């Protein structure tokens, strides 16, 4: 049986973005196809999966500390990683870390960058203890851990890129993060990107050749969205008097382009005032976005809510008449598939990787807010088009499975194992 | 011989509970937080009543009994009165006892402590009338002197108040309005025939309201005899010293431990020790003195923050859009004829809602933070806009029903 040592950074239900969702979908299908997975997380938050073994780096080296009895469970005190944490946010939380360090003598990194290296160091022991055939690491926070495992075991490393630093920051990269990505991608034996555009960005900016990169589109769990009682969908109340709902859901950061969504909203409202624009998510742009909506005089039409998970997310998709993803950069955009599963028509920026995977969607350039507004109003006012997108989208997305992605990964694993050629190390 | 004129403001808003997008259309109770949070209106009033209203009223009643020359005035917002009437009748009773002495004047204001004068004259008149009726019903008196929310004032308001029959109106003695002139005389709005302007002496008022317990202040601790001496020093250089402040100064903003109640206890005797001093209510002030000059105030002023303008409520786009949206619903809301709905709409006009959305974080940030029950101005804004949308949905539903009946 093929055994994979996989490094991630988040896993449902403790995820803050699409990466955790992708890891769950991919690993579940990999195990269904007969792969054995040891999944490593930087920090023990209690993530569980019945189909694979999850190990946490923080409990590897410091288990002895548990016995010291500081009244704190050491499993909760590991590497302080959170996928979308910026360096600034990390520094703000650093006081807390220093406090933990003082009472526990756990060395803690001074920066997010150092924390990532610490995760790598902690992962050595797991790499020594476990038997496996191949290493698979997701995004930059776990790349150094994957690389350490490769160094210790001599096994091949697959680096799975869900987003690059260039995409996350809109170009104003953090040098340290970029350097980690660059070095790890150089040393990886195989690179996977979730879309063609990210493949091009990696090839153009990270000094690797395209033949080392394979595109593996994300999939979607079909059973995930079935069991929700529509009678309890409180968002439907918003539509009692004939309003339509347009949904934006995602991190409120430059990368996701929520500001373009609001500008398009203002234009759409001049044509059709009976629309609510729902923005669910958290992020450093949230306050700015409220000022933007108020400044445009539409703060009563743009409603802000917290990041959605579980049934609330499903309610939002199902209540919405249109899902809009106005990302400036969107390596894939798993929420496009989620919306389609829920029969919600999708308007997505042409830049998204998901555009390569599905056809029954509308696309727009994120910066073209006139066109975005036009298409929003158009879908809402053309019942036939709305129905077509909803029904055909649903049928189409059924074929976009994690099995397909897992199958591609397994083929890559097998050819890597067969091919003894040394990677440039 | 300076006359001393005390006016205390008493107001408690109905704070909006945390209201999510998911609550819109599903929950028409906006003000009923019953948690331990700072949005639980009942709990807040209970706390302030015990720390401030009840002990301060007891003390004032005692002082009025001891000094026949002692007088004060209050403005009690309607939205405050209805809350204590419902939940804390003993608080209401303590105010009624004060008014019954005949030496406590009540002033006129907008029932909902709103900024309606800036947005809708019809609504403004309605709220002033409603407040007047409430005062008449609870206290058996009719106010003759007007004070607008947060002492917000301009020429137009002065002229409007005159047309409404008021003999006096209160506002801030702001430096940028007065220039070299003194706040210790009466003035009149341009072109006014009868109405007189009483200006707050903010320096002396704020010595009590803001600086009293400030240990770094050179005059700390402030004793009644020292303060009375400062007042007497104006002898010959002013006619009336207007000491206007929030009533919560006593026991809430300035804690009991600061000695604020002792200060108040001794103040009347210390003031009256000087034979030329006296206490007057605003009505007595306007009866006794004539305006010294016209005061031109074309732009709105208020008693809030260092700017003494509208910026506490209307300085950012969140505040401006939120308030524009609530007043834009006026016609539709009133046309429903639904009393509960109309009442909710009016409660959403209370100025505090917009104050909580303020993002001025400089010199006044501390004050704003102190008075803000929400974690951030953005939390205040979100709950407000969600509630506004819930209200609008209810309006639309009712109007749809009306239309359906007509077909």
Interface residues (C-beta under 8 A of the other chain):
Chain A: X234 X235 X237 X238 X240 X241 X242 X276 X278 X280 X286 X287 X290 X291 X293 X294 X295 X297 X298 X299 X300 X303 X304 X305 X306 X312 X315
Chain B: X20 X21 X22 X23 X24 X25 X26 X316 X317 X318 X320 X321 X322 X324 X325 X378 X381 X382 X385 X386 X388 X389 X392 X393 X396 X397 X400
